[in-house]
């Protein structure tokens, strides 16, 4: 039965005007009605003939009408009650506010820490950001690539030094320019993360989880993580929308920042062939057109390799610099794992960083398996190739940092938060997500402090 409200100025045909009626419309077989009886009864009926049936209009006093309420995604019916409706983690209306607040808070904490450590060390501004690889990027930006093989500068792709040089020419110090670049890139990262899971609770929690990731400090430094991921995620979004010209251009830009561009290219090839949910293609011509577009980012990688041959003397200059400067000679993953465990036992100063590498190694394998089980082959390959690449050195090296790039991890956390639960399950999920975010935020500050003090942070 469908409930509709009739306006006072247009009463149903054949009925007496009612100053405050509530009308119920039902379909019934074509049978005659008694008009006199209808007029005398407190609830009157009127038949409207149609070729197949008669629509019977029942009028009731407004006091007996059933109110009609609009549906809501978050019913205030006590989700902790066993009889309550299934609920997401919080009201989806608050999703954008939660995402923006979490992102701004994380950036404020990391920048405040940078300024504080700079001041305590007698430096100015945000100079505590200039540690480790940040100094190498600035050196390349200021002086160009050295031909001295001992400098191992071939390990660093040209995208970030080029942008730092441009920002420095307009008057921004390198630390401030790198911070500004990473901050703007991070805004595009969280925007893309939010869209990847269609916003709502899932999008908000994905954004907050990424913003407070343990290694989030690398997303505000003059490092490549934020600008690379911004380009990679938007390339992924455009590919998912079947806008492959845009996807190819954005992926080409990502390939200028780090070797992970090669991994992005491989994942996009899988996405072009199998789609988001691993379905065998029906239109191979469309697949061919997508793959042709992906020749553009491939050309960028080939060009960088050619530059390595001309400037450094080797087509594999990047890999050779990694081997010479960071002990990234090939080892099987189980060998790298054993060497990392030995480092945990013998290197007290860096034990917890090596420990984090082993933990994230298993997290990466788990996320890869989950993606494959859910037929998200391209996403599984994206995470899996990072785990494999960073677990074939002497140690498990830089796996923790690479978690910033594992967008399937952050979107999965968001999807778990969005699932509708009730009763004890709702409470359990609330506690788990809260504990996760608090623990991750504490680790974020510890990791940032270690980096700002010039400690090795992965």
C-alpha positions as CSV (number, residue, x, y, z in Angstrom):
1,X,0.0,0.0,0.0
2,X,1.4,3.4,-0.9
3,X,0.7,6.5,1.2
4,X,0.3,9.9,-0.4
5,X,-1.0,13.2,0.9
6,X,-3.7,15.0,-1.0
7,X,-3.8,18.8,-1.1
8,X,-7.0,20.5,0.3
9,X,-7.7,22.5,-2.8
10,X,-7.7,19.4,-5.1
11,X,-9.8,16.7,-3.4
12,X,-10.1,13.3,-5.1
13,X,-12.8,13.0,-7.7
14,X,-16.2,12.0,-6.2
15,X,-15.3,12.7,-2.5
16,X,-16.3,15.5,-0.3
17,X,-13.6,18.2,0.4
18,X,-11.9,17.4,3.6
19,X,-10.0,20.3,5.3
20,X,-7.2,18.0,6.5
21,X,-7.4,14.6,4.8
22,X,-4.8,11.9,4.5
23,X,-5.3,9.7,1.4
24,X,-4.4,6.0,0.9
25,X,-4.3,4.7,-2.7
26,X,-4.8,1.0,-3.3
27,X,-5.4,-1.1,-6.4
28,X,-8.4,-3.4,-6.3
29,X,-10.4,-5.4,-8.8
30,X,-13.1,-3.5,-10.7
31,X,-16.1,-3.7,-8.5
32,X,-19.0,-1.3,-8.0
33,X,-19.1,0.9,-4.9
34,X,-22.0,2.2,-2.9
35,X,-21.7,6.0,-3.0
36,X,-24.3,6.5,-0.3
37,X,-22.5,4.3,2.1
38,X,-19.3,5.9,1.3
39,X,-20.7,9.4,2.0
40,X,-22.0,8.3,5.4
41,X,-18.9,6.4,6.6
42,X,-16.1,8.1,8.5
43,X,-13.7,6.7,6.0
44,X,-14.9,7.0,2.4
45,X,-13.9,5.1,-0.8
46,X,-14.0,6.2,-4.4
47,X,-13.4,4.0,-7.4
48,X,-11.6,5.3,-10.5
49,X,-12.1,3.0,-13.5
50,X,-9.2,1.9,-15.7
51,X,-9.0,-0.7,-18.5
52,X,-7.8,-3.4,-16.1
53,X,-8.5,-2.4,-12.5
54,X,-10.1,0.1,-10.3
55,X,-8.0,2.4,-8.1
56,X,-9.7,2.7,-4.8
57,X,-9.1,5.9,-2.8
58,X,-9.5,5.6,1.0
59,X,-9.6,8.9,3.0
60,X,-8.7,8.9,6.6
61,X,-8.6,11.6,9.2
62,X,-5.1,13.1,9.6
63,X,-4.9,11.9,13.1
64,X,-4.9,8.3,11.8
65,X,-2.4,8.8,9.0
66,X,1.0,7.2,9.1
67,X,3.8,9.8,8.9
68,X,6.3,9.4,6.0
69,X,10.0,10.0,7.0
70,X,12.9,10.5,4.6
71,X,15.5,7.7,4.7
72,X,18.8,8.4,6.4
73,X,22.3,6.8,6.2
74,X,22.8,7.1,10.0
75,X,19.7,6.4,12.1
76,X,19.8,7.7,15.6
77,X,18.5,4.4,16.9
78,X,21.4,3.5,19.3
79,X,23.7,1.4,17.1
80,X,25.0,-0.3,20.3
81,X,21.5,-1.7,20.8
82,X,21.0,-5.3,19.6
83,X,17.7,-4.1,18.0
84,X,19.3,-1.0,16.5
85,X,19.9,-0.6,12.7
86,X,23.2,-1.5,11.2
87,X,25.4,1.6,11.3
88,X,28.6,2.9,9.7
89,X,31.3,4.2,12.1
90,X,29.8,7.7,12.2
91,X,27.3,9.9,10.4
92,X,28.3,10.2,6.7
93,X,27.2,13.8,6.7
94,X,30.4,14.5,8.8
95,X,32.7,12.7,6.3
96,X,34.2,15.8,4.7
97,X,34.7,17.5,8.0
98,X,36.4,14.5,9.5
99,X,38.7,14.2,6.5
100,X,39.7,17.8,6.4
101,X,40.2,18.1,10.2
102,X,42.4,14.9,10.3
103,X,44.5,16.1,7.4
104,X,45.1,19.6,8.7
105,X,45.8,18.3,12.2
106,X,48.5,15.9,11.0
107,X,50.2,18.6,8.9
108,X,50.1,21.1,11.8
109,X,51.7,18.5,14.2
110,X,54.5,17.6,11.7
111,X,55.3,21.2,10.8
112,X,55.2,22.3,14.4
113,X,57.7,19.6,15.3
114,X,60.0,20.6,12.4
115,X,60.0,24.3,13.6
116,X,60.6,23.2,17.2
117,X,63.5,20.9,16.4
118,X,65.0,23.6,14.1
119,X,64.9,26.1,16.9
120,X,66.3,23.7,19.5
121,X,69.3,22.9,17.2
122,X,70.0,26.5,16.5
123,X,68.7,26.5,13.0
124,X,66.2,28.8,11.4
125,X,62.8,28.1,9.9
126,X,62.2,24.5,8.9
127,X,65.8,23.6,8.4
128,X,65.4,20.4,10.5
129,X,63.7,19.0,7.4
130,X,67.0,19.0,5.5
131,X,68.3,15.6,6.4
132,X,69.4,12.6,4.5
133,X,68.0,12.4,1.0
134,X,66.6,15.9,1.2
135,X,70.2,17.2,1.2
136,X,71.0,15.2,-1.9
137,X,67.9,16.5,-3.7
138,X,68.9,20.0,-2.8
139,X,72.5,19.4,-4.0
140,X,71.3,18.2,-7.4
141,X,68.8,21.1,-7.6
142,X,71.6,23.6,-6.9
143,X,74.5,22.1,-8.9
144,X,73.1,19.6,-11.3
145,X,74.0,15.9,-11.5
146,X,77.6,15.1,-10.7
147,X,79.6,12.8,-13.0
148,X,81.5,11.4,-10.0
149,X,80.3,7.8,-9.6
150,X,81.0,7.9,-5.8
151,X,78.3,10.5,-5.4
152,X,75.7,8.0,-6.5
153,X,73.4,10.8,-7.7
154,X,72.0,8.6,-10.4
155,X,69.8,7.0,-7.7
156,X,67.7,10.2,-7.6
157,X,65.2,10.9,-10.4
158,X,65.1,14.5,-11.8
159,X,61.5,15.5,-11.0
160,X,61.9,16.8,-7.5
161,X,65.3,18.6,-8.0
162,X,63.8,20.4,-11.0
163,X,60.8,21.7,-9.1
164,X,63.0,22.7,-6.1
165,X,65.3,24.6,-8.5
166,X,62.3,26.4,-10.0
167,X,60.9,27.4,-6.5
168,X,64.3,28.5,-5.4
169,X,64.6,30.9,-8.4
170,X,61.5,32.7,-7.2
171,X,63.0,33.2,-3.8
172,X,61.8,30.2,-1.7
173,X,64.5,28.5,0.4
174,X,64.9,24.9,-0.4
175,X,63.4,23.7,2.9
176,X,60.3,25.9,2.5
177,X,60.0,25.1,-1.2
178,X,60.2,21.4,-0.5
179,X,57.6,21.7,2.3
180,X,55.3,23.7,0.1
181,X,55.6,21.2,-2.8
182,X,54.8,18.3,-0.5
183,X,52.0,20.0,1.2
184,X,50.2,20.9,-2.1
185,X,50.9,17.4,-3.4
186,X,49.4,15.9,-0.1
187,X,46.2,17.8,-0.7
188,X,45.8,16.1,-4.0
189,X,46.7,12.8,-2.5
190,X,43.9,12.9,0.1
191,X,41.5,14.3,-2.4
192,X,42.2,11.3,-4.7
193,X,42.0,8.8,-1.7
194,X,38.6,10.2,-0.8
195,X,37.4,9.7,-4.4
196,X,38.8,6.3,-4.8
197,X,36.2,4.9,-2.3
198,X,33.5,7.3,-3.3
199,X,33.8,9.5,-0.3
200,X,31.6,9.0,2.8
201,X,32.9,7.3,5.9
202,X,35.3,5.1,3.9
203,X,36.9,8.2,2.2
204,X,37.2,10.1,5.5
205,X,38.9,7.3,7.4
206,X,41.2,6.5,4.4
207,X,42.3,10.1,4.4
208,X,42.8,10.2,8.2
209,X,44.7,6.9,8.3
210,X,47.1,8.1,5.5
211,X,47.5,11.5,7.1
212,X,48.5,9.9,10.4
213,X,50.5,7.1,9.0
214,X,53.6,6.2,11.0
215,X,55.9,7.5,8.2
216,X,53.8,10.5,7.4
217,X,56.7,12.8,8.1
218,X,58.0,11.9,4.6
219,X,54.9,13.5,3.1
220,X,55.9,17.0,4.3
221,X,59.6,16.8,3.6
222,X,61.5,17.6,0.4
223,X,61.0,14.0,-0.6
224,X,59.3,12.3,-3.6
225,X,56.6,10.4,-1.8
226,X,53.9,13.1,-1.9
227,X,54.3,14.4,-5.4
228,X,54.7,11.0,-6.9
229,X,51.7,9.6,-5.1
230,X,49.5,12.6,-6.1
231,X,50.3,12.0,-9.8
232,X,50.0,8.2,-9.5
233,X,46.6,8.3,-7.7
234,X,45.1,10.7,-10.2
235,X,46.5,8.6,-13.0
236,X,44.7,5.7,-11.4
237,X,41.4,7.6,-11.1
238,X,41.5,8.7,-14.7
239,X,42.3,5.2,-15.9
240,X,39.4,3.8,-13.9
241,X,37.2,6.4,-15.7
242,X,38.6,5.1,-19.0
243,X,40.3,8.5,-19.7
244,X,43.6,7.0,-20.7
245,X,45.1,10.1,-22.3
246,X,45.0,11.8,-18.9
247,X,46.1,8.7,-17.1
248,X,49.1,8.3,-19.4
249,X,50.1,12.0,-19.0
250,X,49.9,11.9,-15.2
251,X,51.7,8.6,-15.0
252,X,54.5,10.1,-17.2
253,X,54.8,12.9,-14.7
254,X,55.0,10.3,-11.8
255,X,57.8,8.5,-13.6
256,X,60.0,11.6,-13.3
257,X,60.1,11.3,-9.5
258,X,61.1,7.7,-8.5
259,X,61.6,4.2,-9.8
260,X,58.1,3.4,-8.5
261,X,56.9,4.8,-11.8
262,X,57.9,1.5,-13.3
263,X,55.7,-0.3,-10.8
264,X,52.9,2.1,-11.6
265,X,53.2,1.4,-15.3
266,X,52.9,-2.3,-14.7
267,X,49.9,-1.9,-12.5
268,X,48.2,0.3,-15.1
269,X,48.9,-2.3,-17.8
270,X,47.0,-4.8,-15.6
271,X,44.2,-2.3,-15.1
272,X,44.0,-1.6,-18.8
273,X,43.6,-5.3,-19.6
274,X,41.6,-6.7,-16.6
275,X,39.9,-3.7,-15.2
276,X,39.3,-2.9,-11.6
277,X,37.8,-6.3,-10.8
278,X,39.9,-8.7,-12.9
279,X,37.5,-9.5,-15.7
280,X,38.7,-10.9,-19.0
281,X,38.3,-8.2,-21.7
282,X,35.6,-8.4,-24.3
283,X,36.9,-5.6,-26.5
284,X,40.6,-6.1,-27.3
285,X,40.6,-3.1,-29.5
286,X,39.8,-0.9,-26.5
287,X,42.6,-2.7,-24.6
288,X,45.0,-2.0,-27.4
289,X,44.2,1.7,-27.4
290,X,44.8,1.9,-23.7
291,X,48.1,0.2,-24.0
292,X,49.2,2.5,-26.7
293,X,48.6,5.5,-24.4
294,X,50.9,3.8,-21.8
295,X,53.8,4.1,-24.2
296,X,54.1,7.7,-23.0
297,X,55.2,6.9,-19.4
298,X,57.3,4.1,-20.8
299,X,59.1,6.7,-23.0
300,X,59.9,8.8,-19.9
301,X,61.6,5.8,-18.2
302,X,63.5,4.9,-21.3
303,X,64.6,8.6,-21.7
304,X,65.9,8.6,-18.1
305,X,67.8,5.4,-18.7
306,X,69.3,6.9,-21.9
307,X,70.4,10.0,-19.9
308,X,72.1,7.6,-17.4
309,X,74.0,6.1,-20.3
310,X,75.1,9.5,-21.6
311,X,75.9,11.2,-18.3
312,X,76.8,8.4,-16.0
313,X,78.0,5.8,-18.5
314,X,75.5,3.1,-18.0
315,X,71.9,2.3,-19.0
316,X,71.5,0.9,-15.5
317,X,73.0,3.8,-13.7
318,X,70.1,4.1,-11.2
319,X,70.4,0.5,-10.1
320,X,74.2,0.6,-9.9
321,X,74.0,3.8,-7.7
322,X,71.6,2.0,-5.4
323,X,73.9,-1.0,-5.1
324,X,77.0,1.1,-4.4
325,X,75.4,3.6,-2.0
326,X,72.7,1.6,-0.2
327,X,73.8,-2.0,-0.3
328,X,70.9,-2.9,-2.6
329,X,72.7,-5.8,-4.3
330,X,70.3,-8.7,-5.1
331,X,69.5,-11.1,-2.3
332,X,66.5,-13.4,-2.0
333,X,63.7,-12.2,0.2
334,X,64.4,-14.8,2.9
335,X,68.1,-13.8,3.0
336,X,67.1,-10.2,3.3
337,X,64.7,-11.1,6.1
338,X,67.3,-13.0,8.0
339,X,69.8,-10.2,7.7
340,X,67.2,-7.8,9.0
341,X,66.5,-10.0,12.0
342,X,70.2,-10.1,12.7
343,X,70.4,-6.3,12.5
344,X,67.5,-6.1,15.1
345,X,69.5,-8.2,17.5
346,X,72.9,-6.5,16.9
347,X,72.2,-2.9,16.1
348,X,70.5,-1.4,19.2
349,X,70.4,2.1,17.8
350,X,68.4,1.2,14.8
351,X,66.7,-2.0,16.1
352,X,63.1,-0.6,16.1
353,X,63.5,0.8,12.6
354,X,64.6,-2.6,11.3
355,X,61.7,-4.1,13.3
356,X,59.3,-1.8,11.6
357,X,60.6,-3.1,8.2
358,X,59.8,-6.7,9.2
359,X,56.3,-5.7,10.4
360,X,55.5,-3.8,7.2
361,X,56.9,-6.6,5.1
362,X,54.1,-8.9,6.5
363,X,51.5,-6.2,6.3
364,X,52.4,-5.8,2.6
365,X,52.1,-9.5,1.9
366,X,48.7,-9.5,3.7
367,X,47.3,-6.6,1.7
368,X,48.5,-8.2,-1.5
369,X,46.8,-11.5,-0.8
370,X,43.6,-9.6,0.2
371,X,43.6,-7.7,-3.0
372,X,44.0,-10.8,-5.1
373,X,41.3,-12.6,-3.1
374,X,38.9,-9.7,-3.9
375,X,39.9,-9.9,-7.6
376,X,41.6,-6.5,-7.4
377,X,44.6,-7.8,-9.3
378,X,46.1,-4.4,-10.4
379,X,46.0,-3.1,-6.8
380,X,47.5,-6.4,-5.5
381,X,50.3,-6.1,-8.0
382,X,50.9,-2.5,-7.0
383,X,51.5,-3.4,-3.4
384,X,53.1,-6.7,-4.1
385,X,55.8,-5.3,-6.4
386,X,56.8,-2.8,-3.8
387,X,57.2,-5.5,-1.2
388,X,59.2,-7.6,-3.6
389,X,61.4,-4.8,-4.8
390,X,62.3,-3.6,-1.3
391,X,62.9,-7.1,0.1
392,X,65.5,-8.2,-2.4
393,X,68.4,-6.1,-1.0
394,X,70.8,-7.0,1.7
395,X,68.2,-5.9,4.2
396,X,64.5,-5.2,4.1
397,X,65.0,-1.6,3.3
398,X,62.5,1.3,2.8
399,X,59.5,-1.0,3.0
400,X,58.1,1.2,5.8
401,X,58.4,4.4,3.8
402,X,56.8,2.7,0.8
403,X,53.6,2.2,2.8
404,X,52.7,5.8,2.0
405,X,52.3,4.6,-1.6
406,X,50.1,1.6,-0.8
407,X,46.8,3.2,-1.4
408,X,45.0,-0.2,-1.2
409,X,46.0,-0.4,2.4
410,X,44.4,3.0,3.3
411,X,41.3,2.4,1.2
412,X,40.8,-1.0,2.8
413,X,40.9,0.6,6.3
414,X,38.2,3.1,5.1
415,X,36.0,0.3,3.7
416,X,36.2,-1.6,7.0
417,X,35.1,1.6,8.9
418,X,32.2,2.0,6.5
419,X,30.7,-1.4,7.0
420,X,27.4,-1.3,8.8
421,X,27.4,-3.1,12.1
422,X,25.4,-3.0,15.3
423,X,25.6,-4.2,18.9
424,X,28.9,-5.3,20.2
425,X,30.3,-5.5,16.7
426,X,29.8,-1.8,16.2
427,X,31.6,-1.1,19.5
428,X,34.4,-3.5,18.6
429,X,35.0,-1.8,15.3
430,X,34.9,1.7,17.0
431,X,37.5,0.6,19.5
432,X,39.7,-1.0,16.9
433,X,39.7,2.0,14.6
434,X,40.3,4.4,17.5
435,X,43.2,2.4,18.9
436,X,44.7,2.1,15.4
437,X,44.6,5.8,14.7
438,X,46.0,6.7,18.2
439,X,48.8,4.2,17.9
440,X,49.6,5.3,14.4
441,X,49.6,9.0,15.4
442,X,52.0,8.2,18.3
443,X,54.3,6.4,15.9
444,X,54.1,9.3,13.5
445,X,55.5,11.7,16.1
446,X,58.2,9.3,17.2
447,X,59.2,8.7,13.6
448,X,59.2,12.5,12.8
449,X,61.3,13.2,15.9
450,X,63.8,10.6,14.9
451,X,64.2,12.1,11.4
452,X,64.4,15.7,12.7
453,X,67.2,14.7,15.1
454,X,69.1,13.2,12.1
455,X,68.4,9.6,13.1
456,X,68.0,7.0,10.4
457,X,64.3,6.7,9.8
458,X,64.1,4.2,6.9
